[in-house]
């Protein structure tokens, strides 16, 4: 009788242990599920952070390469047009009867053959930096309009130029190797034009700005 009662109690105890919820039960507890969810969220956040970082790096690199390419093309064009600049014949007016008409730190006006037409007709050309938009422009007037109000304008470098009054695009040298003040009071004195084109995709952030330099000697200044 006693043995039978003990067996019954043992069976009840074991049955109770099997059905009692706890760590021995199958599956996860609520705390374990929450910890797992948090860990998954942290891992996903890390993955997305790395992904967006790579995307930003790729976009910056692509924009930086585009800026450098535009700057190289712009420098090449300025060098070519300045080197081949010449005096118009006939000139529209006496004050325009010059190879280089006006010369300032971030603006240069001269006569050159921009469109390379068979007649080799000259156009009045202006290279200028717009500080607001950080853009380098080339303005062209077919009629010799010094205001360029009726001419055409082309962006050579868009939104990345960092030249300003303290970092001039143009520096001018006379026949004695002396740097001329700007604006140059007498453009006839110019013998060399030094171009320092500076570009920076993100000002104040790494990498540092790119600097492209070239010194140009206009061929046709000997006629002065």
KOLDRENLUM-243804 format. One record per atom (N, C-alpha, C, CB): x, y, z. Coordinates in steps of 0.05 Angstrom, whole numbers, padded with zeros to 5 digits, always signed. Each point is the difference from the previous one (the first is absolute). Glycine has a CB too. Example, Ala and Ser with C-alpha at 12.3 -4.5 7.8 and 13.67 -1.06 7.14 Angstrom:
# residues 2
+00264-00114+00156 -00018+00024+00000 +00018+00024+00000 -00038-00023+00025 +00031+00044-00039 +00016+00024+00001 -00015+00022+00014 +00024-00013-00043 
This chain:
# residues 224
+00017-00024+00000 -00017+00024+00000 +00017+00025+00000 -00036-00025+00024 +00056+00024-00006 +00019+00023+00001 +00015+00003-00025 +00004-00007+00049 +00006-00015-00060 +00015+00001-00025 -00017+00010-00023 +00028-00038+00016 -00053+00031-00017 -00018+00009-00021 -00004+00030+00002 -00023-00044-00001 +00020+00054+00026 -00004+00029+00003 +00024+00016-00008 -00032-00010+00038 +00056-00001-00031 +00024+00014-00007 +00004+00001-00030 +00021-00015+00043 -00028-00007-00057 +00002-00001-00029 -00019+00021-00012 +00012-00049+00002 -00036+00051+00009 -00019+00020-00010 +00010+00028+00002 -00037-00031+00011 +00049+00038+00013 +00011+00027+00005 +00023+00006-00019 -00014-00003+00048 +00030-00018-00053 +00023+00004-00018 -00009+00005-00028 +00028-00031+00028 -00049+00017-00037 -00010+00004-00027 -00012+00028-00003 -00010-00049-00003 -00004+00059+00024 -00011+00027-00001 +00022+00021-00001 -00040-00016+00026 +00062+00011-00011 +00023+00019+00001 +00013+00002-00028 +00007-00010+00049 -00003-00013-00061 +00013-00001-00026 -00018+00014-00021 +00024-00043+00012 -00050+00037-00010 -00019+00012-00019 +00001+00031+00003 -00029-00042+00002 +00029+00051+00023 +00001+00028+00005 +00026+00013-00011 -00028-00007+00041 +00051-00007-00038 +00025+00010-00011 +00000+00003-00030 +00023-00021+00039 -00037+00002-00053 -00001+00001-00029 -00015+00023-00010 +00004-00049-00001 -00026+00057+00013 -00017+00020-00011 +00005+00028+00011 -00034-00036-00005 +00052+00038+00026 +00005+00026+00011 +00016+00017-00020 +00000-00020+00047 -00009+00044-00053 +00016+00017-00018 +00025+00010+00014 -00042+00013-00024 +00062-00009+00009 +00026+00009+00011 +00022-00005-00019 -00017-00007+00046 +00042+00007-00036 +00024-00004-00017 +00000-00028-00012 +00025+00034+00028 -00037-00053-00014 +00001-00027-00011 -00021-00004-00021 +00016-00016+00043 -00035+00035-00048 -00020-00003-00020 +00011+00005-00027 -00035+00014+00033 +00023-00025-00054 +00009+00004-00028 -00005+00029-00009 -00009-00049-00010 +00027+00061-00009 -00003+00027-00010 +00015+00020+00016 -00045-00013-00017 +00040+00040+00010 +00013+00022+00013 -00018+00014+00019 +00029+00006-00040 -00017+00005+00061 -00016+00017+00018 -00002+00028-00012 +00015-00027+00041 -00032+00044-00030 -00004+00027-00010 +00026+00016+00001 -00049-00002+00015 +00064-00001+00007 +00025+00015+00003 +00020-00008-00022 -00008+00003+00050 +00010-00029-00055 +00018-00010-00021 -00008+00010-00027 +00009-00041+00027 -00035+00042-00032 -00010+00010-00026 +00007+00029-00003 -00037-00034+00000 +00034+00050+00021 +00006+00028-00001 +00030+00005-00004 -00039+00010+00030 +00055-00025-00016 +00030+00002-00004 +00008-00006-00028 +00007-00012+00048 -00019-00010-00059 +00006-00007-00028 -00008+00021-00019 -00007-00048+00012 -00017+00060-00008 -00009+00022-00018 +00018+00024+00001 -00047-00016+00007 +00056+00023+00018 +00019+00022+00003 +00026-00005-00015 -00021+00011+00044 +00032-00035-00041 +00025-00007-00014 -00003+00002-00030 +00012-00030+00039 -00035+00020-00049 -00005+00001-00029 -00001+00029-00009 -00025-00044+00002 +00011+00061+00014 -00003+00028-00007 +00027+00014-00001 -00045+00000+00020 +00063-00007-00001 +00027+00012+00001 +00016-00008-00024 -00002+00000+00050 +00000-00026-00057 +00015-00010-00024 -00010+00014-00025 +00007-00044+00023 -00034+00046-00026 -00011+00013-00024 +00008+00029-00002 -00039-00032+00002 +00038+00046+00022 +00009+00028+00000 +00029+00003-00008 -00033+00008+00036 +00050-00026-00027 +00028+00001-00008 +00003-00004-00030 +00013-00016+00045 -00028-00003-00056 +00002-00006-00028 -00010+00024-00017 -00007-00049+00010 -00015+00061-00002 -00010+00023-00015 +00018+00024+00003 -00046-00017+00006 +00058+00021+00017 +00019+00022+00004 +00024-00003-00018 -00015+00004+00047 +00025-00028-00049 +00023-00005-00018 -00008+00004-00029 +00019-00033+00033 -00043+00024-00040 -00010+00002-00027 -00003+00029-00009 -00023-00044+00006 +00010+00060+00012 -00004+00028-00007 +00026+00015+00000 -00045-00002+00020 +00064-00006-00003 +00027+00012+00000 +00014-00005-00027 +00002-00005+00050 -00004-00020-00059 +00012-00007-00026 -00013+00016-00023 +00011-00046+00018 -00038+00049-00016 -00014+00015-00020 +00009+00029-00001 -00039-00031+00006 +00042+00043+00017 +00009+00028+00002 +00029+00003-00011 -00030+00008+00040 +00047-00028-00033 +00027+00001-00009 +00001-00003-00031 +00016-00020+00044 -00032+00002-00054 -00001-00003-00029 -00009+00025-00014 -00009-00049+00006 -00013+00061+00005 -00011+00025-00012 +00021+00022+00001 -00047-00014+00013 +00061+00017+00010 +00020+00021+00002 +00023-00005-00020 -00012+00006+00048 +00021-00031-00050 +00022-00006-00018 -00008+00006-00029 +00016-00036+00032 -00040+00028-00039 -00010+00005-00027 -00001+00030-00006 -00026-00043+00001 +00015+00059+00019 -00002+00029-00004 +00028+00013-00001 -00044-00001+00023 +00062-00009-00006 +00027+00010+00000 +00015-00005-00027 +00001-00007+00050 -00005-00016-00061 +00012-00007-00026 -00011+00018-00022 +00007-00047+00016 -00034+00051-00014 -00012+00018-00020 +00010+00028+00002 -00041-00028+00001 +00045+00038+00024 +00010+00027+00004 +00028+00002-00011 -00028+00005+00041 +00045-00024-00036 +00027+00000-00010 +00001+00000-00031 +00015-00023+00042 -00033+00007-00054 +00000-00002-00029 -00009+00027-00012 -00010-00049+00003 -00011+00061+00009 -00009+00026-00010 +00023+00021+00003 -00048-00011+00012 +00062+00010+00011 +00021+00019+00004 +00023-00003-00020 -00012+00000+00049 +00019-00025-00055 +00021-00005-00020 -00008+00010-00027 +00015-00040+00026 -00040+00035-00034 -00010+00010-00026 +00000+00030-00001 -00028-00042-00004 +00019+00054+00026 -00002+00030+00002 +00028+00012-00002 -00042-00003+00027 +00061-00008-00013 +00028+00010-00001 +00011-00003-00028 +00006-00012+00049 -00010-00010-00061 +00010-00004-00028 -00012+00020-00019 +00005-00049+00010 -00031+00055-00007 -00013+00019-00017 +00011+00028+00004 -00042-00028+00000 +00044+00036+00026 +00011+00027+00006 +00028+00003-00011 -00028+00002+00041 +00045-00022-00037 +00028+00001-00010 +00000+00004-00031 +00015-00029+00038 -00032+00014-00052 +00000+00001-00029 -00010+00027-00010 -00008-00049-00001 -00014+00059+00013 -00011+00025-00010 +00017+00024+00008 -00045-00020+00003 +00058+00019+00020 +00018+00022+00007 +00026-00001-00017 -00018-00002+00047 +00028-00021-00052 +00025-00003-00016 -00005+00010-00028 +00014-00039+00028 -00037+00034-00039 -00005+00008-00028 -00015+00026-00003 -00001-00048-00011 -00002+00063+00033 -00014+00025-00001 +00015+00019-00019 -00017-00006+00048 +00002+00023-00061 +00014+00020-00018 -00018+00025-00003 +00023-00038-00025 -00011+00058+00013 -00013+00026-00003 -00020-00001-00023 +00042+00022+00017 -00066-00011-00012 -00020+00000-00021 +00006+00019-00023 -00034-00013+00034 +00027+00006-00058 +00005+00017-00023 -00024-00001-00019 +00050-00007+00004 -00067+00028-00003 +00002+00024+00016 -00012-00003+00027 +00000+00027-00041 +00007-00010+00061 -00012-00001+00026 -00026+00016+00000 +00046-00005+00021 -00066-00004-00005 -00026+00014+00001 +00003+00029+00011 -00022-00044+00007 +00041+00048+00010 +00005+00026+00011 +00029+00002+00009 -00049+00004+00015 +00058+00020-00009 +00028+00005+00008 +00007-00014+00026 -00001+00043-00024 -00017-00043+00043 +00006-00013+00026 +00000-00030-00002 -00020+00039+00023 +00010-00050-00045 +00001-00029-00004 +00022-00009-00019 -00049-00001+00009 +00066+00020-00017 +00021-00006-00019 +00025-00011+00015 -00017+00036-00031 +00013-00059+00045 +00020-00012+00016 -00003-00031-00002 +00001+00040+00031 +00021-00054-00025 -00002-00029+00002 -00014-00007+00025 +00042-00006-00026 -00032+00016+00049 -00014-00004+00026 -00013+00027+00006 +00034-00035+00016 -00060+00035-00013 -00015+00025+00004 +00000+00008+00029 -00029-00012-00040 +00021-00006+00058 +00000+00005+00028 +00011-00024+00015 -00040+00032-00004 +00053-00027+00026 +00012-00022+00015 -00003+00005+00030 +00034-00008-00037 -00050-00009+00050 -00004+00002+00029 +00007-00026+00013 -00036+00035-00006 +00034-00037+00033 +00008-00024+00014 -00017-00024-00007 +00017+00030+00037 -00043-00026-00041 -00018-00022-00006 -00016+00004-00025 -00002-00009+00048 +00012+00027-00066 -00013+00005-00025 +00021+00009-00021 -00043+00013+00024 +00040-00024-00048 +00018+00007-00022 -00015+00002-00026 +00037-00024+00024 -00034+00046-00038 -00013+00005-00025 +00021+00003-00022 -00040+00022+00023 +00036-00037-00045 +00020+00001-00022 -00014-00008-00026 +00037-00012+00032 -00022+00016-00054 -00010-00009-00026 +00013-00026-00008 -00006+00048-00014 -00011-00067+00006 +00010-00026-00009 -00020-00014-00019 +00027-00005+00043 -00018-00014-00057 -00018-00015-00019 -00012-00024+00015 +00028+00015-00040 -00051-00011+00052 -00012-00020+00016 -00011-00023-00016 -00011+00034+00033 -00004-00028-00055 -00014-00021-00015 +00018-00012-00022 -00042+00024+00009 +00066-00014-00012 +00019-00012-00020 -00013-00002-00028 +00022-00025+00038 -00035+00046-00046 -00013+00000-00026 +00021+00003-00022 -00042+00019+00020 +00036-00026-00045 +00020+00002-00022 +00010+00028-00005 -00023-00039-00021 +00007+00059+00027 +00009+00028-00004 +00017+00010+00022 -00041+00008-00026 +00043-00023+00048 +00016+00007+00023 -00008+00027+00012 +00038-00026-00019 -00064+00031+00018 -00011+00025+00012 +00003-00001+00030 -00032+00005-00037 +00038+00018+00049 +00004+00001+00029 -00026+00006+00015 +00046+00015-00008 -00048-00025+00032 -00022+00006+00018 +00012+00013+00026 -00029-00038-00020 +00013+00055+00032 +00008+00011+00026 -00007-00021+00021 -00006+00048-00016 +00026-00056+00031 -00003-00022+00020 +00005+00010+00028 +00013-00034-00035 -00029+00025+00054 +00004+00007+00028 -00001-00026+00017 -00020+00046-00008 +00041-00050+00023 +00000-00021+00020 -00005+00014+00027 +00032-00030-00027 -00051+00019+00043 -00006+00013+00025 -00009-00021+00021 -00013+00043-00024 +00017-00036+00049 -00009-00017+00022 -00024+00013+00013 +00047-00018+00008 -00068+00003-00005 -00024+00009+00015 +00003-00011+00029 -00030+00002-00042 +00035+00016+00061 +00005-00008+00028 -00025-00013+00012 +00034+00036+00004 -00058-00026-00011 -00024-00010+00012 -00005-00030-00006 -00019+00047-00003 +00021-00053-00023 -00005-00028-00009 +00025-00017-00001 -00039+00018-00026 +00062-00006+00032 +00026-00014-00002 +00004-00012-00028 -00002-00010+00050 -00004+00026-00070 +00000-00010-00028 +00020+00016-00017 -00048-00016+00006 +00062+00003-00023 +00017+00013-00020 -00015+00001-00026 +00042-00016+00023 -00045+00041-00034 -00015+00004-00025 +00019+00009-00022 -00041+00012+00026 +00033-00018-00051 +00012+00012-00023 -00022+00014-00016 +00036-00036-00003 -00033+00062+00001 -00020+00017-00014 +00012+00007-00027 -00019+00018+00043 +00003-00018-00064 +00009+00006-00027 -00019+00021-00013 +00020-00046-00004 -00008+00066-00008 -00016+00020-00015 +00011+00001-00028 -00008+00027+00041 -00010-00033-00060 +00007+00001-00029 +00003+00028-00010 -00024-00043-00006 +00011+00062+00020 -00001+00028-00010 +00021+00018+00014 -00048-00007-00010 +00062-00004+00029 +00019+00016+00015 -00012+00017+00022 +00026+00001-00041 -00050-00010+00051 -00013+00014+00022 +00014-00006+00026 -00044-00003-00025 +00057+00023+00036 +00016-00003+00024 -00017-00008+00025 +00033+00033-00019 -00059-00027+00018 -00018-00008+00022 -00010-00029-00003 -00014+00048+00004 +00017-00060-00027 -00008-00027-00006 -00030-00004+00005 +00046-00016+00013 -00061+00037-00014 -00029-00002+00005 -00014-00015-00023 +00002+00042+00026 +00009-00041-00050 -00013-00014-00022 +00016-00025-00009 -00018+00045-00015 +00037-00053+00031 +00016-00023-00007 -00010-00026+00012 +00039+00031-00003 -00022-00051+00002 -00006-00026+00011 +00018-00006+00024 -00015-00017-00046 +00005+00000+00063 +00014-00007+00024 +00001-00030+00004 -00013+00044+00021 +00036-00055-00014 +00003-00029+00004 +00014-00005+00026 +00002-00008-00050 -00013-00011+00066 +00013-00008+00025 +00022-00019-00006 -00043+00007+00025 +00067+00000-00017 +00023-00017-00004 +00005-00019+00024 +00020+00035-00029 -00024-00024+00053 +00002-00016+00024 -00024+00008+00018 +00051-00003-00003 -00067-00017+00011 -00025+00006+00013 +00002-00005+00030 -00024-00013-00041 +00019+00033+00057 -00005-00002+00029 +00023-00009+00018 -00045-00011-00014 +00069+00009+00002 +00022-00010+00017 +00024+00019+00001 -00014-00045-00012 +00012+00068+00000 +00023+00019-00002 +00003+00014+00027 -00006+00006-00050 +00031-00005+00061 +00005+00013+00025 +00017+00025-00003 -00005-00044+00023 +00010+00053-00047 +00015+00025-00004 -00016+00023+00011 +00023-00019-00040 -00010+00038+00053 -00013+00025+00009 +00020+00022+00000 -00032-00026+00028 +00027+00048-00014 +00018+00023+00000 +00027-00007+00012 -00040+00030+00002 +00040-00048+00017 +00025-00008+00013 +00014-00022-00015 -00019+00014+00044 +00005-00029-00060 +00011-00022-00017 -00007+00006-00029 -00004-00034+00038 +00018+00052-00051 -00007+00008-00027 +00004-00022-00021 +00013+00046+00013 -00031-00044-00033 +00003-00019-00022 +00023+00008-00019 -00050-00009+00003 +00053+00035-00007 +00020+00010-00018 +00021+00018+00014 -00034-00002-00037 +00059-00001+00030 +00022+00017+00008 +00015+00008-00025 +00004-00021+00046 +00004+00047-00047 +00012+00010-00025 +00029+00009+00005 -00046+00015-00016 +00063-00022-00003 +00029+00006+00002 +00008+00018-00023 +00009-00044+00024 +00008+00064-00019 +00009+00017-00022 +00026-00010-00011 -00023+00039+00021 +00036-00024-00039 +00024-00009-00014 +00024-00002+00019 -00018+00022-00041 +00017-00009+00064 +00022-00002+00019 -00005-00021+00022 +00008+00048-00008 -00029-00063+00004 -00006-00021+00020 -00014+00010+00025 +00039-00024-00017 -00049+00048+00016 -00013+00012+00023 -00030-00006-00001 +00036+00036+00003 -00048-00043+00020 -00029-00005+00001 -00014+00027+00000 +00007-00043+00025 -00026+00045-00044 -00015+00025-00003 -00024+00001+00020 +00014+00002-00049 -00021+00022+00058 -00023+00003+00017 -00026-00005-00016 +00025+00033+00030 -00046-00041-00016 -00025-00005-00014 -00022+00019+00012 +00013-00048-00009 -00031+00057-00008 +00000-00003-00029 +00024+00013-00013 -00050-00002+00001 +00060-00010-00022 +00024+00010-00013 -00007+00026-00014 +00019-00047-00006 -00005+00069+00014 -00007+00026-00012 +00007+00002-00030 +00007+00020+00045 +00014-00034-00053 +00008+00001-00028 +00004-00029-00010 +00022+00046+00006 -00042-00059-00018 +00003-00028-00009 +00022-00004-00020 -00048-00005+00008 +00057+00027-00021 +00022-00003-00019 +00026-00010+00014 -00020+00037-00028 +00022-00032+00054 +00024-00008+00014 +00001-00030+00006 +00001+00045+00020 -00023-00059-00023 -00001-00029+00006 +00017-00016-00020 -00046+00006+00020 +00063-00023-00009 +00015-00019-00017 -00006-00029+00007 +00035+00034-00004 -00044-00039+00028 -00007-00027+00008 -00026+00001+00017 +00049-00014+00000 -00065-00007-00004 -00024-00003+00017 +00003-00026+00015 -00029+00026-00033 +00029-00024+00059 +00002-00024+00017 -00029-00007+00009 +00047+00012+00016 -00055-00037-00021 -00026-00010+00007 +00002-00019+00024 -00016+00005-00048 +00002+00001+00069 -00002-00018+00023 -00029-00006+00005 +00042+00020+00021 -00051-00043-00031 -00028-00008+00003 -00002-00019+00023 -00008+00005-00049 -00009+00003+00069 -00003-00016+00024 -00029-00010+00002 +00036+00027+00023 -00039-00053-00018 -00026-00012+00003 -00002-00017+00025 -00005-00001-00050 -00018+00000+00062 -00004-00015+00024 -00030-00008+00001 +00038+00024+00025 -00043-00050-00024 -00028-00010+00000 -00013+00007+00026 +00013-00037-00030 +00000+00033+00053 -00011+00007+00026 +00020+00018+00014 -00026-00044+00003 +00021+00069-00003 +00019+00020+00012 +00002-00005+00030 -00012+00033-00035 +00037-00034+00044 +00005-00003+00029 +00002-00029+00009 -00022+00043+00006 +00017-00062-00024 +00001-00028+00007 +00021-00014-00018 -00049+00001+00014 +00059-00023-00003 +00020-00016-00015 -00014-00014-00023 +00028-00006+00041 -00014+00001-00064 +00028+00008-00004 +00003+00029-00007 +00009-00046-00016 +00015+00056+00016 +00005+00029-00005 -00007+00007-00028 +00036+00000+00035 -00037+00026-00040 -00007+00010-00027 +00021-00008-00020 -00025+00038+00021 +00016-00042-00046 +00019-00005-00022 +00009+00027-00012 -00023-00045-00010 +00048+00046+00003 +00011+00025-00012 +00012-00007-00027 +00008+00020+00046 -00017-00006-00067 +00011-00004-00027 +00013+00026-00008 -00035-00035-00012 +00060+00034+00003 +00014+00025-00007 +00012-00003-00028 +00010+00009+00049 -00009+00014-00063 +00013+00001-00026 +00008+00029-00005 -00026-00040-00018 +00049+00043+00005 +00009+00027-00007 -00001+00002-00030 +00030+00003+00040 -00043+00018-00050 -00005+00004-00029 +00014+00025-00010 -00044-00024+00004 +00057+00022-00026 +00012+00023-00014 -00016+00004-00026 +00046-00008+00020 -00063+00028-00021 -00015+00005-00025 +00020+00005-00023 -00038+00020+00026 +00033-00033-00048 +00019+00001-00023 +00001+00027-00013 -00008-00048-00008 -00014+00062+00007 -00002+00024-00017 +00003+00026+00015 -00030-00026-00028 +00042+00025+00052 +00005+00025+00014 +00023+00016-00012 -00018-00021+00042 +00034+00008-00059 +00023+00014-00012 -00008+00022-00018 +00025-00042+00003 -00051+00043-00011 -00008+00022-00018 -00003+00026+00015 -00024-00034-00028 +00025+00034+00055 -00003+00025+00015 +00026+00017-00004 -00030-00023+00034 
